[in-house]
């Protein structure tokens, strides 16, 4: 819950006021230095708008130093964009073509996580500003000088002016979850060999703290780099480990530990405690993690048939715990050491496919995975780039005065759904109209007295950047109308008609945003989320069926080709991530249902790989096969039914302004109310087995039991330890 407070503090009035002060200081310092100190009006313009673009238009998450680091990394790109825009301004068609390509690329970079996504709007503006007439390549040096000084002042202000405390890092949260898992493992070594009510509640709380909406955006490991992937994978593995500990079945009363799986709880506890220290930077050892792999391998290699079903289920469940712990320790090492992690040869190359890869390859993998119309990031990039290109075309053909204001309106008002855009535009136009009326009156009264504008600019700018984020887009547009009018009144003589031009430009940009919001995927991630989750659950059902059949047949002893399931999981997670950010998105039970569906996909992926990699020398006995087929058919039927329900389109009448919600995944038909796939299987509660079954049979049952719990969680029938949320891809993407 501390992460919630950290995020809330950054978004609250105090955080907004600090950012408004920093933005105002940096923008006004650069503007006044060049305009009144050095008499360089072009440099003054670019100094001010560089600050406004990266501090006000952009939404880079994090504290001041974190934002400063992000701005410093994007400064070379800002130089490139200003240079390209300056030269492409020679013709309208070249500027439009550049806007189409650059607009798409900058919007598409949202696949890389919150920081690149947050910086993209500001970078768009740094191309938009120079791509308008006049065509003046001779002023390029002055433009670059102004932008560089403005960004440097902003970086200094972010670092030194009213700094905020940093939120709890995801590495710290993962380490705390590992500490909880270590305590749970210690408890599992003592009678009654299951977690107490307090222990289970602590495990659930630790897993819940790792859910992404409880973590500040700046701390979420959502990037494509190796360390971010490893940390996201560690978070998912920690939640899985805690969940399996909570649901660990009790041992049979006649066969108490350590006979179920010798040494597993102790090895798990030592390994996760070691990984917690590694994540905190207080230790660099991995000996306990290596020992855990050895214990897990020995326990998995035991082919002795357990004396009772309860004993077999307990052993299989302990192996599930060990497997999740191995995944966590491996991912934690990758998160800390990156390409320098010393992973053993037996590491699952499918689960940790990203280990050892260089950054360009990982970036390409992330971009290629989203390069298609089913990706919401691709959809957003296409929608925005087309709208910006259309606005630049209209501004060039009609010689629209201050046409970049129309493009700025497109950039700041276009949303991911047409309903959101329409609602935003209505409020924005009202605010702009009131701001234009106020501006017109002030310009008429003040006239050409630039000293008045210079004195008033810092106060107007502070109010605009302080009130706008808190009071909404209407106030933001109205106050920004005052800001830009006071700026241009110092650059050249103006009249009250400047306010009229501002209103016209915002109106044109707003209409363009609505048109392209209507033409290009008008319902945003809502429809795509239904489609993606439906496809994910259908793929999961197919994987469960084929895995259970392979286990029953005694093969194959190698990891499966699960590329299709991985891609379905990636698309479902990205759609869920965007849906959470859209106005009117559900945040109560329906949202938990989507998260449960994502967790189910991860469990199917991991469990299938684990079972098929082990394989088995001989087929199961007929009664064992019947038992396994019955349990698998139950899970498959439930997944198919949930997939069909998820595929139902959301009600079209609801809009974001009305508080649109997604239908929850409830009322999933059970095998009694829905036809199963193929012949009717024997019930899972069949008679006792005629003879002891091999360990792989119980491992498969334990996996299917965990999937049954997942499906019940989707229907709201069972509590769990967190869910797989936005931006947490567990190494898949």
Helices and strands as residue ranges (DSSP letters): H 2-11, H 13-32, I 33-37, H 41-52, I 53-57, H 64-88, H 92-108, G 109-112, H 114-128, G 137-139, H 140-160, H 170-188, H 197-209, G 212-214, G 217-219, H 226-246, H 264-280, H 287-301, H 309-337, G 338-340, H 359-369, H 376-397, H 404-413, H 418-446, H 450-471, H 473-491, H 497-519, H 525-553, H 563-581, H 589-614, H 622-647, G 656-658, H 695-714
